[in-house]
């Protein structure tokens, strides 16, 4: 068995035939862990900011002494912008 056997299908793409803003996220994360960094970026350009965001979310739960809300908000905005821009670049 491979990790690809356990990936969730995108409901938007499956039922409507339209890719969502997050299509390719799972495959891009797998490509990052396989060391295929440029392929991961081409699959989903926001993969690195998304991983950084999740890293800071985990750090926020672990390190209670510091406040990471400013960093998390900044990363969420950057990640959202990259997702929207790459979506429109891919489809138009």
N, C-alpha and C positions, 0 to 999 in steps of 0.2 A: 504494500500500500504506500501511496505517496501522500504528501500533505495536500496536494491539489484535489484529492478525493473527498476531503472534508471541508472544502470552501463553500460558503453560502452563495447561492445565485442572487443576482440583483433582481428584486421584485419589479422594479420599474422597467428594466430591460426585458425581463421574462414576460410580463403581462402586457406592457404597452409598446415594447420595441424601441424604447427611448433610453439612452444611457443617462444615468443620474450624475450629479457632481462628484460622487465618490466611487464611480465605477473604476475598477482596476486597483483599488486600494489593497485588497488582500493579496493579489498577485504581485503587486509592487513590493509589499513587505516581504514576501517570500523571496523575491529576487534580491532584495537587500541582504537578507540573511544568507543567501547563496553566494554573495559577493559580486553579483552582476549589477553594479551601481548605475551605469548609464542606461541599461535596459529598464531598470526600476524607475528612473527619472522619466524615460520616454513613455512608460506605461501609465504613471501617475505622478506628475511633477511636484505635487505637494507632499510626497512621501517623507521627505527628510524633515520638513517643518512639522509634519504630523507626528513622527517619531520623537522629535524634540519636545513637542507639546505633551505627549504621553509620558515622556521622561520627567518633565517638570510636574505633571499631575502626580506621578508616583512620589517624587521628592516632596511635594506638598503634604502628602499623607505621612511620609516617614519623618520629615524634619518639621516638627510643630513649632519650633522656636522662631522660624523665619516666616515672613509673609511673601508668598510667591504670586499673589493675585495680579500685580502689575505685569509681571512677565507672562503669566498665563493669558491675560487679556490681549497683550501685544501679539503673542504667538497665535492666538485664535483669530485675530484680525488678519494677520499676514497669511495664515493658512487659508482662510476663507477667500481672500483676494486671489491667491494663487489658484485655488480650485475654480473660481468663477472665470478668471482669465483663461486658464487652460481649457476649460469646458467650451467657451466660445471660440477659442483658437482652433480646437479640434473639430468643431462642427460647422464653422462658418468660414 
